[in-house]
Amino acid sequence: MHNEEPAAPIFEDEDNTDIPVRRGFPRIAWLVILAMVGFVTYMQNGGRGEPHPLEDEESAPQDVIMLLQSRYLVGAASLWQDQDKLTAHKLYEQAAPLNQGTIEQRLKFAIVAEELAGAEEALSVLSDINDRVETSGFELNNQQLELRDALTALMTDYAAEEWTAPTVTPHQRQLIKDQLGWFGDLALAPKQGANEAARSAIIRSAQQTAIALLGSAGLFCLFLMVGIMALVLFTAAYVTGSVQSAIHCGHSNHAGIYPETFAVWLLLFFVLTQSASYLVQDDRYRTLAMAVAMFGSLSALAWPRLRGIPWRQIRSDIGWTTGKRPLAEPAIGVGSYIMTIPFLFVGFLASVILMFVTGLVEPVGGGGDEFSPTSLPSHPIVSTVATADWFMVFQLYLVAAIGAPVVEETMFRGVMYRHLRECSHRWGFLLSFLFSALINSFIFAVIHPQGLVAVPALMAIAFGLTLAREWRGTLIPSMIAHGIHNGLLLTVLLLAIGN
């Protein structure tokens, strides 16, 4: 008894190249894939004790998200205060969901309350924190006690129109600045204060955030409208036969090798990225090491070659080709991204609904542990963006806009999708496409670190990218679309919250 495959006949591929039949061991490969996906999903959703390799240990993603939301609200109130005197109060009503989470998060919200609704409202928020602490039996540590008392003294002075805050000691001022960052700076620079330079710098940063987010929202709406029209035209072209699939299935007897390849890649990717994060202790170069590890994981493509498939056939199967119109494929990638936006919109709505259903977003005073950290979906890269210098920005773009599109499109829309389409092609094109796209998109989404509630949104993006792969055959359009998406998100983050 041995594990070698039995002798196989020779078949002739689409390029008239004689290739031995290699059926592979897809069942065993899928067991490995499912085990790895389950393990990675568990690690991404609370099973790991160590920070993510791209996560700044000193700046949790949830803290950065609250900072982003708060800066937007303060910036928007500043931009529109001359047009509508009620703007700040309207925005404060929108800010209510921020008043949850840890003691530190709630203290930061008290500062936002002072900025948008006045010192009396801030004192009300601080009083509510005290009531909740007493009711829940939660014990504040020494630093939390000092922060609460310092902010209470500050807001009490502001409520009495003592804008120099004479009762706040120098130690308390320094504590507010050191522990609360931008929020502390905002608290110590009230509207009526004398330090106009400090106030202007803080408000400019908030306005920058508001402009970046409002501008990106407007661009998204424009893309959404254009994307809907493009999808309608694309569907009509498909129905009339003007658009056809570029992937021809049913000619391959070696598609079973590709789940093996994907399983090898998953193992390689996990081992290489984790090794990079542990071996490179300098945070300044860790993201660059991650990029090297990502590209290194593509060495998994040697597996089908070792299993006897010619490199030319591998490239054809996985979409590493220039396509039928090489010069036009990048532009088609831009169009493919715009057509992906309607899918993303639907997926985003599904993720928001899922967040409410699972209780991740609750009204203020909702159930659960009173002072547990909030757990909105986010990517660990958000923490890095908040403190990135030019060299880190270069590394982030390398990982997000080049590394991830090339590696993930190759393995998901290339290797895995080819296998799924081949094994389901007998079901008819539409059923085979939907099955392959959904399975491929789900695995793509679930192993990402944003959390399970973000799966619908990530699946929607992946579905649009899969449509581009099916339409063009080559991976160039889906890589371009993927790169545009990640690049735009990173750019918005940098403009909104980067230094």
KOLSE-693865 format. One record per residue (C-alpha): residue number from 1; residue in one letter; y, z, x. Coordinates in pm, 1 decimal, decimal comma, padded with zeros to 6 digits. Each point is the difference from the previous one (the first is absolute). Layout:
ATOM    nr   rest         c2         c3         c1
ATOM   NUM      A          Y          Z          X
...
END
This chain:
ATOM    nr   rest         c2         c3         c1
ATOM     1      M    00000,0    00000,0    00000,0
ATOM     2      H    00349,8   -00082,8    00121,8
ATOM     3      N    00352,0   -00046,4   -00141,3
ATOM     4      E    00057,5   -00356,5    00112,0
ATOM     5      E    00067,3   -00258,8   -00268,0
ATOM     6      P   -00278,3   -00249,4   -00067,2
ATOM     7      A    00029,5   -00350,1    00135,3
ATOM     8      A    00237,4   -00201,5   -00214,9
ATOM     9      P    00045,8   -00368,7   -00064,6
ATOM    10      I    00296,9   -00196,7    00121,9
ATOM    11      F    00271,5   -00102,2   -00247,6
ATOM    12      E    00293,7   -00233,9    00035,9
ATOM    13      D    00346,5    00147,0   -00060,7
ATOM    14      E    00310,1   -00170,9   -00140,8
ATOM    15      D    00093,4   -00119,6    00349,2
ATOM    16      N   -00342,3   -00157,1    00051,3
ATOM    17      T   -00091,9    00260,7    00260,9
ATOM    18      D   -00358,9    00121,5    00007,1
ATOM    19      I   -00002,2    00379,1   -00033,5
ATOM    20      P   -00303,3    00229,1   -00030,5
ATOM    21      V   -00018,4    00186,7   -00330,3
ATOM    22      R    00100,7    00366,1    00052,6
ATOM    23      R   -00025,5    00185,6   -00326,4
ATOM    24      G    00079,6    00333,9    00160,0
ATOM    25      F   -00045,3    00344,4   -00150,6
ATOM    26      P    00275,9    00019,9   -00261,7
ATOM    27      R   -00151,1    00294,9   -00189,0
ATOM    28      I   -00008,9    00218,5    00308,8
ATOM    29      A    00349,1   -00119,1    00094,0
ATOM    30      W    00135,2    00093,5   -00342,4
ATOM    31      L   -00150,6    00348,3    00028,3
ATOM    32      V    00191,0    00041,6    00326,1
ATOM    33      I    00318,6   -00143,0   -00155,7
ATOM    34      L   -00016,8    00230,4   -00301,9
ATOM    35      A   -00073,1    00300,7    00220,1
ATOM    36      M    00295,0   -00080,7    00226,6
ATOM    37      V    00232,8   -00069,3   -00293,4
ATOM    38      G   -00099,9    00330,1   -00160,2
ATOM    39      F    00053,8    00185,4    00326,8
ATOM    40      V    00338,7   -00158,0    00069,4
ATOM    41      T    00111,9    00058,1   -00360,6
ATOM    42      Y   -00098,4    00364,9    00028,2
ATOM    43      M    00187,8    00033,7    00327,8
ATOM    44      Q    00308,3   -00170,9   -00144,4
ATOM    45      N    00009,0    00225,9   -00305,5
ATOM    46      G   -00007,8    00349,3    00137,4
ATOM    47      G   -00318,6    00011,8    00200,8
ATOM    48      R    00171,1   -00009,9    00338,7
ATOM    49      G    00165,3    00289,6    00169,8
ATOM    50      E    00181,6   -00211,5    00260,6
ATOM    51      P    00310,4   -00209,0   -00075,4
ATOM    52      H   -00041,2   -00372,8   -00044,5
ATOM    53      P    00049,8   -00187,6    00330,2
ATOM    54      L    00327,3   -00148,5   -00128,0
ATOM    55      E    00122,5    00323,7   -00155,7
ATOM    56      D    00270,5    00211,5    00160,6
ATOM    57      E   -00135,0    00355,1    00008,9
ATOM    58      E    00351,7    00143,4   -00037,2
ATOM    59      S    00101,0   -00216,0   -00296,1
ATOM    60      A   -00246,8   -00020,2   -00288,3
ATOM    61      P    00019,9   -00316,5   -00213,8
ATOM    62      Q    00079,8    00204,6   -00312,7
ATOM    63      D    00302,5    00157,7    00169,6
ATOM    64      V    00124,2   -00345,0    00098,7
ATOM    65      I   -00050,3   -00130,4   -00354,7
ATOM    66      M    00204,4    00288,1   -00140,0
ATOM    67      L    00268,2   -00070,5    00258,3
ATOM    68      L    00000,7   -00367,2   -00101,5
ATOM    69      Q    00029,8    00082,7   -00370,4
ATOM    70      S    00271,1    00259,6    00056,9
ATOM    71      R    00207,2   -00224,2    00225,4
ATOM    72      Y   -00021,7   -00275,2   -00260,0
ATOM    73      L    00126,4    00231,3   -00276,1
ATOM    74      V    00285,1    00138,5    00210,4
ATOM    75      G    00092,1   -00346,2    00126,3
ATOM    76      A   -00006,5   -00156,0   -00345,9
ATOM    77      A    00219,0    00280,2   -00138,1
ATOM    78      S    00248,9   -00057,8    00281,3
ATOM    79      L    00008,4   -00378,6   -00047,6
ATOM    80      W    00057,5    00018,9   -00374,7
ATOM    81      Q    00210,1    00313,3   -00036,6
ATOM    82      D    00321,7   -00195,7   -00051,2
ATOM    83      Q   -00151,2   -00221,5   -00270,2
ATOM    84      D   -00163,5    00275,9   -00202,1
ATOM    85      K    00080,6    00369,1    00031,2
ATOM    86      L   -00328,6    00087,2   -00172,0
ATOM    87      T   -00211,8   -00189,3    00252,5
ATOM    88      A   -00084,8    00305,1    00211,5
ATOM    89      H   -00120,1    00196,5   -00302,6
ATOM    90      K   -00206,9   -00294,7   -00122,5
ATOM    91      L   -00157,6   -00032,2    00342,7
ATOM    92      Y   -00065,4    00373,3    00006,7
ATOM    93      E   -00206,6   -00036,3   -00315,2
ATOM    94      Q   -00207,0   -00262,6    00182,8
ATOM    95      A   -00039,1    00240,4    00293,7
ATOM    96      A   -00180,5    00265,5   -00206,3
ATOM    97      P   -00353,2   -00103,4    00114,9
ATOM    98      L    00101,7    00086,1    00358,0
ATOM    99      N    00014,5    00368,1   -00096,1
ATOM   100      Q   -00364,0    00067,9    00076,9
ATOM   101      G   -00229,0    00052,9    00295,2
ATOM   102      T    00046,8    00243,8    00284,3
ATOM   103      I    00272,4    00262,5    00032,9
ATOM   104      E    00172,6   -00220,8    00257,5
ATOM   105      Q   -00003,4   -00297,9   -00235,5
ATOM   106      R    00149,3    00208,5   -00279,6
ATOM   107      L    00270,6    00139,4    00227,5
ATOM   108      K    00088,8   -00356,1    00097,6
ATOM   109      F    00022,7   -00087,1   -00367,9
ATOM   110      A    00250,4    00282,9   -00046,9
ATOM   111      I    00224,9   -00175,3    00252,2
ATOM   112      V   -00033,2   -00328,4   -00191,9
ATOM   113      A    00084,1    00193,1   -00318,3
ATOM   114      E    00323,9    00128,6    00158,2
ATOM   115      E    00097,6   -00349,9    00108,4
ATOM   116      L   -00066,2   -00163,2   -00337,7
ATOM   117      A    00063,8    00280,3   -00250,9
ATOM   118      G    00194,0    00272,9    00178,9
ATOM   119      A   -00058,6    00336,4    00162,6
ATOM   120      E   -00072,1    00177,8   -00329,0
ATOM   121      E   -00294,3   -00232,5   -00059,8
ATOM   122      A   -00121,5    00058,6    00354,7
ATOM   123      L    00006,8    00376,0   -00060,0
ATOM   124      S   -00198,7   -00057,7   -00319,5
ATOM   125      V   -00263,3   -00190,2    00199,3
ATOM   126      L   -00018,0    00278,7    00259,2
ATOM   127      S   -00032,2    00258,0   -00277,4
ATOM   128      D   -00282,6   -00205,1   -00151,4
ATOM   129      I   -00176,5   -00000,5    00337,9
ATOM   130      N    00025,5    00379,9    00011,5
ATOM   131      D   -00139,2    00029,7   -00352,8
ATOM   132      R   -00292,1   -00227,1    00081,6
ATOM   133      V   -00075,4    00189,5    00318,8
ATOM   134      E   -00003,7    00328,1   -00189,7
ATOM   135      T   -00208,9   -00136,2   -00287,6
ATOM   136      S   -00258,2   -00171,6    00221,0
ATOM   137      G   -00030,9    00283,4    00249,8
ATOM   138      F    00069,8   -00243,5    00283,4
ATOM   139      E    00121,0    00169,7    00317,3
ATOM   140      L    00277,3   -00160,9    00200,3
ATOM   141      N   -00025,8    00012,6    00378,7
ATOM   142      N    00291,8    00128,1    00207,2
ATOM   143      Q    00146,8   -00344,5    00061,2
ATOM   144      Q   -00013,6   -00090,2   -00369,1
ATOM   145      L    00166,4    00328,7   -00089,8
ATOM   146      E    00278,8   -00062,9    00251,5
ATOM   147      L    00052,3   -00355,6   -00124,3
ATOM   148      R    00012,9    00107,1   -00362,2
ATOM   149      D    00250,2    00277,2    00074,7
ATOM   150      A    00213,6   -00230,8    00215,5
ATOM   151      L    00015,7   -00268,6   -00269,4
ATOM   152      T    00070,5    00258,3   -00268,4
ATOM   153      A    00293,9    00132,2    00201,5
ATOM   154      L    00125,0   -00354,3    00062,2
ATOM   155      M   -00017,7   -00105,4   -00364,4
ATOM   156      T    00156,5    00326,9   -00115,4
ATOM   157      D    00299,8   -00070,1    00222,7
ATOM   158      Y    00022,5   -00357,9   -00128,9
ATOM   159      A   -00016,0    00121,6   -00360,9
ATOM   160      A    00300,1    00221,9    00081,4
ATOM   161      E    00174,7   -00303,6    00154,4
ATOM   162      E   -00021,5    00155,5    00344,4
ATOM   163      W   -00072,5   -00330,1    00174,3
ATOM   164      T   -00005,4    00152,7    00348,0
ATOM   165      A   -00290,1    00223,9   -00112,6
ATOM   166      P    00131,7    00318,4    00167,0
ATOM   167      T   -00301,9    00212,5   -00090,2
ATOM   168      V   -00246,5   -00232,5    00175,0
ATOM   169      T   -00066,8    00116,8    00355,6
ATOM   170      P   -00020,3   -00236,3    00300,3
ATOM   171      H   -00371,8    00079,6    00023,3
ATOM   172      Q   -00048,9   -00100,7   -00363,3
ATOM   173      R    00193,3   -00323,9    00052,6
ATOM   174      Q   -00216,0   -00089,7    00298,0
ATOM   175      L   -00315,6    00085,6   -00194,0
ATOM   176      I    00104,7   -00231,5   -00283,7
ATOM   177      K    00069,9   -00285,1    00243,3
ATOM   178      D   -00317,4    00047,4    00205,0
ATOM   179      Q   -00245,6    00046,2   -00285,4
ATOM   180      L    00138,6   -00233,8   -00265,7
ATOM   181      G    00123,9   -00293,9    00210,3
ATOM   182      W    00203,9   -00251,4   -00200,7
ATOM   183      F   -00004,1    00233,2   -00300,0
ATOM   184      G    00142,4    00279,3    00214,3
ATOM   185      D    00276,4   -00225,5    00128,9
ATOM   186      L    00080,8   -00097,5   -00359,5
ATOM   187      A    00006,4    00363,3   -00110,9
ATOM   188      L    00247,9    00092,6    00273,9
ATOM   189      A    00235,5   -00290,6   -00075,4
ATOM   190      P    00109,5    00041,8   -00364,0
ATOM   191      K    00230,4   -00251,0   -00171,9
ATOM   192      Q    00296,7    00234,3    00017,9
ATOM   193      G   -00069,4    00113,6    00355,7
ATOM   194      A    00229,7   -00052,1    00295,9
ATOM   195      N   -00250,1   -00179,7    00225,7
ATOM   196      E    00058,0   -00352,8   -00128,1
ATOM   197      A   -00161,2   -00167,9    00302,0
ATOM   198      A   -00332,5    00178,8   -00048,5
ATOM   199      R    00013,8   -00064,0   -00372,9
ATOM   200      S    00070,4   -00371,0    00048,7
ATOM   201      A   -00294,5   -00044,6    00238,2
ATOM   202      I   -00240,1    00163,9   -00244,9
ATOM   203      I    00124,1   -00199,9   -00297,7
ATOM   204      R   -00011,9   -00326,9    00197,6
ATOM   205      S   -00369,3    00058,2    00074,5
ATOM   206      A   -00063,6    00068,3   -00368,9
ATOM   207      Q    00191,4   -00311,4   -00102,8
ATOM   208      Q   -00201,4   -00204,2    00246,8
ATOM   209      T   -00317,8    00124,2   -00165,9
ATOM   210      A    00130,5   -00078,3   -00349,3
ATOM   211      I    00112,6   -00350,6    00096,6
ATOM   212      A   -00331,1   -00076,1    00173,0
ATOM   213      L   -00208,8    00117,3   -00297,0
ATOM   214      L    00218,5   -00163,0   -00263,4
ATOM   215      G    00008,8   -00322,5    00197,9
ATOM   216      S   -00376,3   -00004,4    00043,3
ATOM   217      A   -00045,6    00070,2   -00373,0
ATOM   218      G    00222,6   -00296,9   -00081,2
ATOM   219      L   -00192,0   -00221,5    00242,0
ATOM   220      F   -00328,9    00116,1   -00153,5
ATOM   221      C    00122,5   -00089,3   -00350,0
ATOM   222      L    00103,9   -00344,1    00121,6
ATOM   223      F   -00339,2   -00054,2    00165,4
ATOM   224      L   -00171,9    00124,3   -00315,3
ATOM   225      M    00171,7   -00256,5   -00222,6
ATOM   226      V   -00059,5   -00283,0    00245,0
ATOM   227      G   -00358,8    00117,2    00052,2
ATOM   228      I   -00076,0   -00002,8   -00372,0
ATOM   229      M    00130,0   -00355,8   -00030,2
ATOM   230      A   -00196,6   -00104,9    00307,9
ATOM   231      L   -00320,1    00152,3   -00140,2
ATOM   232      V    00048,8   -00182,4   -00329,6
ATOM   233      L    00043,0   -00329,9    00184,2
ATOM   234      F   -00294,1    00078,7    00227,1
ATOM   235      T   -00223,9    00075,8   -00299,6
ATOM   236      A    00105,2   -00321,7   -00172,3
ATOM   237      A   -00074,2   -00195,7    00317,9
ATOM   238      Y   -00344,2    00160,9    00021,2
ATOM   239      V   -00079,5   -00079,0   -00363,7
ATOM   240      T    00100,1   -00365,1    00048,1
ATOM   241      G   -00198,1   -00025,5    00323,0
ATOM   242      S    00300,2   -00043,5    00229,6
ATOM   243      V   -00090,7    00323,5    00180,7
ATOM   244      Q   -00356,6    00057,8    00111,9
ATOM   245      S   -00187,5    00253,5    00205,3
ATOM   246      A   -00023,3   -00075,4    00370,7
ATOM   247      I   -00308,8    00219,1    00045,0
ATOM   248      H   -00326,1   -00183,4   -00061,2
ATOM   249      C   -00297,0    00232,0   -00044,6
ATOM   250      G   -00371,3   -00053,3   -00025,8
ATOM   251      H   -00043,9   -00182,1    00332,2
ATOM   252      S   -00047,8    00305,5    00220,2
ATOM   253      N   -00329,0    00173,0    00073,6
ATOM   254      H    00155,3    00250,3    00239,2
ATOM   255      A    00249,2    00177,5   -00229,4
ATOM   256      G   -00212,8    00315,4    00030,4
ATOM   257      I    00117,9    00033,3    00359,6
ATOM   258      Y    00357,1    00066,5   -00114,0
ATOM   259      P   -00056,9    00341,2   -00163,5
ATOM   260      E   -00160,2    00098,9    00329,6
ATOM   261      T    00315,8   -00120,7    00173,1
ATOM   262      F    00221,1    00197,4   -00237,4
ATOM   263      A   -00208,5    00314,1    00052,7
ATOM   264      V    00029,9   -00041,5    00377,9
ATOM   265      W    00376,2   -00043,5   -00038,7
ATOM   266      L    00036,7    00314,3   -00212,4
ATOM   267      L   -00182,4    00203,5    00262,7
ATOM   268      L    00196,9   -00155,4    00284,0
ATOM   269      F    00332,8    00041,9   -00176,4
ATOM   270      F   -00060,5    00367,4   -00072,2
ATOM   271      V   -00127,8    00080,9    00348,2
ATOM   272      L    00272,1   -00195,9    00182,9
ATOM   273      T    00294,6    00126,5   -00205,0
ATOM   274      Q   -00116,4    00360,5    00010,3
ATOM   275      S   -00064,0   -00025,3    00373,9
ATOM   276      A    00347,3   -00144,6    00051,5
ATOM   277      S    00160,3    00286,0   -00190,9
ATOM   278      Y   -00183,8    00263,2    00206,4
ATOM   279      L    00022,1   -00165,2    00341,3
ATOM   280      V    00369,9   -00088,0   -00023,4
ATOM   281      Q    00170,5    00335,0   -00047,5
ATOM   282      D    00352,3   -00130,3    00057,4
ATOM   283      D    00140,0   -00071,0   -00347,9
ATOM   284      R    00228,9   -00264,7    00148,2
ATOM   285      Y   -00296,5   -00223,4    00085,4
ATOM   286      R   -00254,8    00104,3   -00261,7
ATOM   287      T    00101,7   -00267,2   -00251,6
ATOM   288      L   -00027,4   -00265,7    00271,2
ATOM   289      A   -00348,6    00130,4    00078,9
ATOM   290      M   -00082,5   -00031,0   -00369,1
ATOM   291      A    00107,4   -00365,2    00006,0
ATOM   292      V   -00225,5   -00067,5    00299,3
ATOM   293      A   -00288,1    00175,0   -00178,1
ATOM   294      M    00056,1   -00206,2   -00316,1
ATOM   295      F   -00013,6   -00328,8    00188,2
ATOM   296      G   -00293,8    00129,6    00202,4
ATOM   297      S   -00198,3    00051,7   -00319,3
ATOM   298      L   -00002,5   -00378,9   -00048,3
ATOM   299      S   -00264,4   -00006,9    00272,4
ATOM   300      A   -00233,7    00054,5   -00297,3
ATOM   301      L    00025,2   -00377,6   -00047,5
ATOM   302      A   -00233,5   -00030,4    00296,0
ATOM   303      W   -00278,5    00130,9   -00224,9
ATOM   304      P   -00062,1   -00319,5   -00202,5
ATOM   305      R    00014,6   -00198,3    00322,9
ATOM   306      L   -00266,0    00227,8    00150,9
ATOM   307      R   -00204,3   -00053,9   -00315,9
ATOM   308      G   -00006,7   -00373,3    00066,4
ATOM   309      I    00288,8   -00142,9   -00203,3
ATOM   310      P    00215,5   -00247,3    00195,9
ATOM   311      W    00360,1    00107,0    00052,1
ATOM   312      R    00126,6   -00314,4   -00171,1
ATOM   313      Q   -00193,0    00090,5   -00313,6
ATOM   314      I    00117,0    00362,7    00012,0
ATOM   315      R    00361,4   -00114,7    00014,5
ATOM   316      S   -00055,0   -00232,5   -00293,2
ATOM   317      D   -00174,4    00268,9   -00205,5
ATOM   318      I    00258,6    00273,9    00050,6
ATOM   319      G    00311,3   -00217,1   -00024,9
ATOM   320      W    00107,0   -00003,6    00364,6
ATOM   321      T    00109,5   -00360,5   -00041,2
ATOM   322      T    00331,8   -00181,8   -00020,0
ATOM   323      G   -00063,4   -00118,2   -00356,2
ATOM   324      K    00047,5   -00338,1   -00159,5
ATOM   325      R    00377,4    00002,8    00060,1
ATOM   326      P    00057,4    00202,5    00317,8
ATOM   327      L    00378,0   -00035,1    00003,1
ATOM   328      A    00030,6    00100,2   -00364,9
ATOM   329      E   -00235,8    00300,2   -00002,1
ATOM   330      P    00262,1    00255,7    00119,1
ATOM   331      A    00240,0   -00109,6   -00275,0
ATOM   332      I   -00285,5    00017,5   -00249,7
ATOM   333      G   -00053,1    00356,0    00124,8
ATOM   334      V    00356,2    00086,1   -00104,3
ATOM   335      G   -00066,6   -00147,8   -00343,4
ATOM   336      S   -00329,8    00186,2   -00020,4
ATOM   337      Y    00179,5    00328,0    00062,9
ATOM   338      I    00246,2   -00068,8   -00280,6
ATOM   339      M   -00295,0   -00077,5   -00231,5
ATOM   340      T   -00152,6    00333,5    00102,8
ATOM   341      I    00303,0    00196,7   -00126,4
ATOM   342      P   -00099,6   -00015,4   -00371,5
ATOM   343      F   -00344,1    00138,5    00090,6
ATOM   344      L    00170,8    00271,5    00204,9
ATOM   345      F    00224,7    00089,8   -00293,2
ATOM   346      V   -00297,4    00045,9   -00231,8
ATOM   347      G   -00187,4    00197,3    00265,5
ATOM   348      F    00302,0    00221,6    00061,5
ATOM   349      L    00025,6    00081,5   -00370,9
ATOM   350      A   -00371,1    00084,6   -00003,3
ATOM   351      S    00046,3    00231,1    00299,2
ATOM   352      V    00291,7    00178,1   -00169,3
ATOM   353      I   -00205,8    00050,4   -00315,7
ATOM   354      L   -00288,5    00129,2    00211,8
ATOM   355      M    00236,7    00243,6    00173,9
ATOM   356      F    00101,4    00149,7   -00333,2
ATOM   357      V   -00357,1    00009,1   -00129,4
ATOM   358      T   -00125,6    00179,8    00311,3
ATOM   359      G    00293,5    00241,9   -00004,3
ATOM   360      L    00155,1   -00101,1    00329,7
ATOM   361      V    00333,1   -00038,3   -00177,8
ATOM   362      E    00074,6    00285,5   -00235,3
ATOM   363      P    00310,3    00124,1   -00176,8
ATOM   364      V    00173,2    00288,0    00172,2
ATOM   365      G   -00193,7    00313,6   -00070,7
ATOM   366      G   -00328,1   -00187,0   -00049,7
ATOM   367      G   -00336,7    00151,8    00058,6
ATOM   368      G   -00189,8    00041,8    00322,3
ATOM   369      D    00079,2    00204,8    00307,9
ATOM   370      E    00368,8    00084,8   -00029,8
ATOM   371      F    00092,6   -00065,7    00361,5
ATOM   372      S   -00257,0   -00253,2    00116,7
ATOM   373      P    00138,8   -00303,6    00185,5
ATOM   374      T    00058,0   -00307,8   -00211,5
ATOM   375      S   -00252,8   -00275,6    00056,3
ATOM   376      L    00161,8   -00329,6   -00091,6
ATOM   377      P   -00168,6   -00303,5    00159,2
ATOM   378      S    00149,6   -00097,5    00333,3
ATOM   379      H   -00093,6   -00159,9    00329,4
ATOM   380      P    00001,9    00214,5    00316,3
ATOM   381      I    00222,6   -00260,1    00163,9
ATOM   382      V    00285,1    00133,0   -00217,8
ATOM   383      S    00022,3    00309,4    00220,0
ATOM   384      T    00031,9   -00209,5    00314,4
ATOM   385      V    00272,7   -00220,0   -00149,1
ATOM   386      A    00222,9    00300,9   -00064,4
ATOM   387      T    00043,9    00071,1    00373,0
ATOM   388      A   -00071,0   -00341,1    00156,5
ATOM   389      D    00197,2   -00134,8    00295,5
ATOM   390      W    00012,8   -00370,7    00092,2
ATOM   391      F   -00326,9    00011,2    00195,7
ATOM   392      M   -00179,8    00171,7   -00286,7
ATOM   393      V    00147,4   -00251,9   -00245,1
ATOM   394      F   -00146,3   -00280,7    00212,7
ATOM   395      Q   -00341,4    00168,9   -00008,2
ATOM   396      L    00017,3    00055,2   -00375,9
ATOM   397      Y    00075,8   -00366,7   -00064,8
ATOM   398      L   -00281,2   -00096,7    00237,5
ATOM   399      V   -00248,7    00211,9   -00195,5
ATOM   400      A    00127,2   -00059,3   -00353,8
ATOM   401      A    00124,9   -00359,4    00003,2
ATOM   402      I   -00237,1   -00156,3    00255,3
ATOM   403      G   -00301,8    00218,1    00073,0
ATOM   404      A   -00089,7    00099,8   -00355,7
ATOM   405      P    00043,6   -00351,4   -00147,8
ATOM   406      V   -00208,1   -00168,9    00270,7
ATOM   407      V   -00278,7    00258,6    00015,2
ATOM   408      E   -00025,6    00088,8   -00368,9
ATOM   409      E    00024,5   -00358,1   -00125,5
ATOM   410      T   -00266,3   -00108,3    00249,5
ATOM   411      M   -00244,6    00268,1   -00106,2
ATOM   412      F    00072,8    00034,4   -00372,5
ATOM   413      R    00112,9   -00344,3   -00116,5
ATOM   414      G   -00196,1   -00169,3    00276,9
ATOM   415      V   -00332,0    00167,5    00076,9
ATOM   416      M   -00064,7    00212,8   -00308,7
ATOM   417      Y    00139,8   -00244,5   -00254,5
ATOM   418      R   -00208,6   -00285,2    00138,9
ATOM   419      H   -00316,4    00206,2   -00038,9
ATOM   420      L    00084,9    00107,1   -00356,7
ATOM   421      R    00082,6   -00354,0   -00108,4
ATOM   422      E   -00319,5   -00137,6    00150,8
ATOM   423      C   -00224,7    00259,4   -00162,4
ATOM   424      S    00161,9   -00045,0   -00345,0
ATOM   425      H    00074,5   -00373,7   -00008,7
ATOM   426      R   -00284,8   -00068,6   -00244,4
ATOM   427      W    00189,8    00195,1   -00268,7
ATOM   428      G    00261,7   -00273,1   -00026,8
ATOM   429      F    00335,1   -00021,4    00173,2
ATOM   430      L    00210,9    00227,0   -00220,3
ATOM   431      L   -00251,9    00286,5   -00019,6
ATOM   432      S   -00081,1   -00030,9    00370,2
ATOM   433      F    00367,8    00004,9    00094,3
ATOM   434      L    00082,0    00301,7   -00218,3
ATOM   435      F   -00303,6    00194,8    00120,5
ATOM   436      S    00067,6   -00076,1    00365,6
ATOM   437      A    00374,8    00060,6   -00023,9
ATOM   438      L   -00035,7    00331,7   -00181,7
ATOM   439      I   -00272,4    00141,7    00227,4
ATOM   440      N    00184,2   -00116,4    00308,5
ATOM   441      S    00332,6    00136,8   -00128,1
ATOM   442      F   -00144,5    00336,7   -00101,5
ATOM   443      I   -00152,9    00066,1    00340,8
ATOM   444      F    00323,6   -00114,9    00163,7
ATOM   445      A    00203,1    00241,4   -00214,2
ATOM   446      V   -00222,1    00305,9    00009,7
ATOM   447      I   -00014,0    00031,0    00379,0
ATOM   448      H    00379,6   -00007,3    00032,9
ATOM   449      P    00166,4    00339,4    00056,4
ATOM   450      Q    00242,1   -00006,4   -00295,5
ATOM   451      G   -00245,3    00187,9   -00223,2
ATOM   452      L   -00221,6   -00091,5   -00291,9
ATOM   453      V    00285,5   -00024,4   -00251,9
ATOM   454      A    00141,7   -00287,0    00205,3
ATOM   455      V   -00324,2   -00199,4   -00032,8
ATOM   456      P    00118,9   -00213,0   -00298,7
ATOM   457      A    00318,0   -00106,8    00183,8
ATOM   458      L   -00187,8   -00077,3    00322,6
ATOM   459      M   -00269,2   -00187,3   -00191,8
ATOM   460      A    00269,1   -00210,2   -00165,0
ATOM   461      I    00141,7   -00101,4    00337,7
ATOM   462      A   -00347,6   -00079,1    00130,0
ATOM   463      F   -00079,2   -00205,6   -00311,0
ATOM   464      G    00304,1   -00219,4    00058,8
ATOM   465      L   -00095,4   -00046,1    00364,6
ATOM   466      T   -00354,2   -00091,0   -00103,9
ATOM   467      L    00135,8   -00263,1   -00236,1
ATOM   468      A    00185,6   -00157,0    00292,8
ATOM   469      R   -00319,3    00001,0    00207,7
ATOM   470      E   -00198,6   -00165,5   -00279,2
ATOM   471      W    00267,2   -00261,9   -00057,5
ATOM   472      R    00065,4   -00097,2    00361,0
ATOM   473      G   -00327,4    00080,0    00177,8
ATOM   474      T    00187,9    00093,7    00316,5
ATOM   475      L    00118,1    00358,1    00052,8
ATOM   476      I    00344,7   -00107,4    00119,1
ATOM   477      P    00173,1    00036,5   -00342,6
ATOM   478      S   -00155,8    00338,8   -00075,9
ATOM   479      M    00086,7    00126,3    00349,4
ATOM   480      I    00359,7   -00119,7   -00042,6
ATOM   481      A    00024,5    00158,7   -00345,9
ATOM   482      H   -00151,5    00325,1    00123,4
ATOM   483      G    00239,6    00007,0    00294,9
ATOM   484      I    00301,6   -00065,4   -00223,0
ATOM   485      H   -00099,6    00282,1   -00234,4
ATOM   486      N   -00050,3    00256,7    00275,2
ATOM   487      G    00304,6   -00118,9    00190,9
ATOM   488      L    00226,4    00025,2   -00304,2
ATOM   489      L   -00124,6    00349,2   -00085,5
ATOM   490      L    00051,7    00116,4    00357,0
ATOM   491      T    00347,4   -00154,8    00011,3
ATOM   492      V    00102,4    00171,4   -00324,8
ATOM   493      L   -00128,3    00333,0    00132,2
ATOM   494      L    00187,2   -00041,0    00326,0
ATOM   495      L    00322,4   -00091,1   -00179,1
ATOM   496      A   -00041,5    00279,4   -00254,5
ATOM   497      I   -00100,1    00289,3    00219,5
ATOM   498      G   -00031,1   -00100,3    00364,2
ATOM   499      N    00244,7    00130,4    00255,2
END
